[in-house]
């Protein structure tokens, strides 16, 4: 295929072309089947349980500005968690989760409501509902929240929040060599060199995101530096943070070096092609003693996670 | 020199509806109508294009419930009865209208059409619509992709990630069973995406999927080509997003093609127009009037008075609209070329059943669009596989959570009318997972109790999958077929709980189980162990 023009894409012009206001949504075929004709008289009646006698709290996003939470509490759990085994009211709290923040500040309360129901549900309006969230149900006692049950967090990976660099381009896994019509699901697609390369790029990308995290922390550090002169008590906190950022920066530096090493090692001869970075390392590890004289301890002591 | 590409995608889906307990069941007719008006006519048009040596490329998703229904012996035997009755009715109409030349010519038109559909179905397709898809796939003209096992709305099932995984795993296995190969692509149910879903898709060999427009345009970072080229996720899957312009052109309520006055009126049907005694053998035996498929009037305009339908004039209009669609794509690509350093791609996904069922002339329109594209070499229809082979290198972004439902997120499937469903679905998934782990190693000792338990566990998974179908929550939300959709959801929840109780009590009612296996017979070969973590290990390790 010939390229039309060798020039940078005009993103702003393309944005204007995607006129989303005009999108016809909801043109569902099933609507046209179901919306016509008299409704067939349903004679069957099915009973379903009102609750399941389990302990559960679930939080789900409805859209970018709304969340839905439902819960069910058993008497057993209430009795176990609270001194008062029949409280008149429960409190449901919703938190925005920021795993990049210090542990004690990872959960920011965004909403709370009280309920008398052991089994119930509610909608919550919040302008950033697609961010990582978690819900808890408990009881307020002397202005203290006593947690009974916590929902599984609706998690988003950090690179999903920050996004990769716009310069990251990768090869499609569709672009693997032909002839891979799989006859059985049980057989995993044989990994090819391209997959290795792609995986390497993903690792790089994650590292870039981690680096970005650290850059953000450095900005916080600068702010704290200024605060240090104002309040002496902040000094200790600042030192702790500084220590954390230093360690993290070194860690990232090491990881970058480690990645370079992987890339270098890729060009070394191995007996068979690797499917993953870990496998590749195992291959390299075997060859190191004889080929480059590197102690295998280096590799065994540093697991690739 | 090729300036750009057009990628049409037709999403073919109907929920699993099978009621062998009734001789006549209205909702079963969704399938028969879709076969007669969409699936078979579309394949007939493809065959025509092939015979006329007109090249075409099309991507079709065939959802697992649809594939299962199209190969279900009971449903297909019912379909033959349905088709024969249509032919009988059209013959009866030819006699009734013998003194009205214009109307009789329409009855003759329908009679000829139904006979042709029947002959194509029995001869060329050998009573199996899927054979047609396979035929054109083997010719390299059609790319068949899958969808969720029962069209489950994945972002709302992910509370238990295994529930999402099983929707994908069963979809891949069902695709393999019906098309002899695993799918490269997937049409996500309701086009609904959430972060990390690509990780699960990748595990099951899926290489590309589609999102709604804002799934990419609001992704991070903003894609350099917006929706006019695919991107990759961090897991390496390609993502194509809908072009709003070409969607609008067909389905805009103001300016869309199907609303043209010469096209057939969807609502005027002899099932409603004719004397009840005359039409009764061809509608619901209870006397409820339903559509028969014989419609004699055109849209005409915003008036109660409708003029007679003219099939020739309507076909000519599809030629005109086909050309118009092509011209506007050309114009669109000419504009885009100025902003891009590669040939732009226009991705146009539609619900397949809208072509033929809702828009009667839709298959003719598609046929004429391909004729227009075939006249030149500047813009070519393309499949995702072909495009990715030409452009393997793409920008990597994180698509944003989205769906193609109203407001672009999950509202339609989660609101005050249908939110009661999810408490049950999540409980059921957790329970099945527990049981799959617990009974993973049960061994066939030849005893009756073993056989019953395994069958009951398998049926448990079927009932869960059927309850997860997004169609029920959608229809409840839209207040269409609300009784049936509520009934279906409650039926599967109720069946599940009855089975669960009997499994836990070691007291399985064989007759009840047999009835469920016969009625809710989707995924005949399903193994309940698919819900276990150990099963995942088996798939990966090939054990």
Interface residues (C-beta under 8 A of the other chain):
Chain A: X1 X2 X3 X4 X5 X6 X7 X8 X9 X10 X11 X13 X14 X15 X17 X18 X19 X20 X22 X23 X24 X25 X26 X27 X28 X29 X30 X31 X32 X33 X34 X35 X36 X37 X38 X39 X40 X41 X42 X44 X46 X47 X48 X49 X51 X52 X54 X56 X58 X60 X61 X62 X63 X64 X66 X68 X70 X72 X121 X123 X130 X152 X155 X156 X157 X159 X160 X161 X162 X163 X164 X165 X166 X168 X169 X170 X171 X172 X173 X174 X175 X181 X182 X183 X184 X185 X186 X187 X188 X189 X195 X198 X201 X202 X205 X206
Chain B: X1 X2 X3 X13 X14 X15 X25 X26 X27 X30 X33 X34 X155 X156 X159 X169 X172 X173 X176 X181 X182 X184 X195 X196 X202 X204 X205 X207 X208 X212 X213 X214 X217 X219 X220 X221 X222 X224 X225 X226 X227 X228 X230 X232 X234 X235 X236 X237 X238 X242 X243 X244 X245 X247 X248 X251 X252 X253 X256 X266 X267 X284 X286 X288 X289 X290 X291 X332 X335 X336 X337 X338 X339 X340 X341 X342 X343 X350 X351 X352 X353 X354 X357 X358 X384 X385 X388 X389 X390 X391 X392 X393 X394 X395 X396 X397 X398 X400 X401 X404 X405 X406 X407 X408 X409 X410 X411 X412 X414 X415 X416 X419 X422 X423 X424 X426 X427 X471 X474 X475 X478 X480 X481 X483 X484 X485 X487 X490 X491 X493 X494 X497 X538 X539 X540 X541 X542 X543
